[in-house]
Amino acid sequence: MKKALFAAIVSITIASLAACGTTSTNDSKQTATSGSSSTQESTQSQQSSPSDGQVSEGTRKYRGFTLDNVLHSPTQGDIHFNLYVPDSYDGSKPYALFVTLPGYQGLHFQGVGVNLETEEFGFTAQQYNKNMIIAAPQLDDWNDTSTRQTIELTEHLLNTYNIDANKVYSEGYSGGGETMSRVMGMRPELFTAYLQCASQFDGDINVLAETRTPIRLVVGAHDEYYGDRPSRETYDCLHALYSNQGLSDAQIDRILILDVKPDSYFSSQDISNQHGQGGISSPMIPTSWAGCSDSSRSVPFHAAERSIVTECRICQAPPSMLSAMDSDRCGTRRNT
């Protein structure tokens, strides 16, 4: 029953991200490399010696993912990641990219592929969008090291595959949300939208506000690890910054959503632990992000996508300078 619930819920998660439109102004297309997707379950590893900037391909497969690929970075060391490339990908047309960061149980030292064994995001993404490349990194912490590695890996994927710059989605659960929030506080322009599940935002709020990359904060009202206070504080800070930039409440609602799930949401599904059992595959995402607007609305995906593209482009007017009060209030985030 739990796995069935995960699959149903994660499909909603992916729909929420894809429905969030674009804030990117980069229309350049990335160059694809040959031989990116394999239709065979090969267990043979590459024999060439790795060097800086190259990737050592993984040695085995799991449900379509190639496990434990390693990007050898000259500055960030070895970056381990699992990768799904659809068989249909041949580089002739741009695909979407989805980067999912796991909770503590999915870090690399816990075991190769354990993030895929315990979280369903990457698999349900395949069902939702067949033209999507999915990266599931397994890093070693949720601080600056993993933050820089996530950025470098994302840039590598954008440069290696033909990716639609308007469809680059990120998601982080628990500790993965802490890492991805730091990414969003450094390089938010890399992504079309960010979904944070059962976590807290540790990144630079001001940097995120400058790009106005859409973000949805989802958490249980009584999340056992974080509670809902960090998400509420992040929402309040971002809302204040956007208001200071001159955005209306309606415009802010299209790029910033706080989604706190009540206890009844979990109890109605026989979920007893809001953070662990309830959050690991995020059974907390509504059926549509509804164009980054009011989450209580029910808007068909395609209509929502058109709405988002229009509204988020309007929001791309150069932001005004932040007031000293807002900088003092929101410039430094606490680590708890």
Stockholm file with secondary structure:
# STOCKHOLM 1.0

chainA/1-336         MKKALFAAIVSITIASLAACGTTSTNDSKQTATSGSSSTQESTQSQQSSPSDGQVSEGTRKYRGFTLDNVLHSPTQGDIHFNLYVPDSYDGSKPYALFVTLPGYQGLHFQGVGVNLETEEFGFTAQQYNKNMIIAAPQLDDWNDTSTRQTIELTEHLLNTYNIDANKVYSEGYSGGGETMSRVMGMRPELFTAYLQCASQFDGDINVLAETRTPIRLVVGAHDEYYGDRPSRETYDCLHALYSNQGLSDAQIDRILILDVKPDSYFSSQDISNQHGQGGISSPMIPTSWAGCSDSSRSVPFHAAERSIVTECRICQAPPSMLSAMDSDRCGTRRNT
#=GR chainA/1-336 SS CHHHHHHHHHHHHHHHHHTTCCCCCCCCCCCCCTTCCCSSCCCCCCCSCCCTTCEECCSCEETTEEEEEEEEETTTEEEEEEEECCTTCCSSSCEEEEEEECCGGGSGGGCTTHHHHHCCHHHHHHHHCSSEEEEEECCSCSSHHHHHHHHHHHHHHHHHSCEEEEEEEEEEETHHHHHHHHHHTTCGGGCSEEEEESSCCCSCHHHHHHHTCCEEEEEETTCTTTCSHHHHHHHHHHHHHHHHTTCCHHHHHTTEEEEEECHHHHHTTTCCCTTHHHHTTCTTCCSCCTTTSCTTSCCCHHHHHHHHHHHHHHTTSCCCCCCHHHHHHHSSCCCC
#=GC SS_cons         CHHHHHHHHHHHHHHHHHTTCCCCCCCCCCCCCTTCCCSSCCCCCCCSCCCTTCEECCSCEETTEEEEEEEEETTTEEEEEEEECCTTCCSSSCEEEEEEECCGGGSGGGCTTHHHHHCCHHHHHHHHCSSEEEEEECCSCSSHHHHHHHHHHHHHHHHHSCEEEEEEEEEEETHHHHHHHHHHTTCGGGCSEEEEESSCCCSCHHHHHHHTCCEEEEEETTCTTTCSHHHHHHHHHHHHHHHHTTCCHHHHHTTEEEEEECHHHHHTTTCCCTTHHHHTTCTTCCSCCTTTSCTTSCCCHHHHHHHHHHHHHHTTSCCCCCCHHHHHHHSSCCCC
//
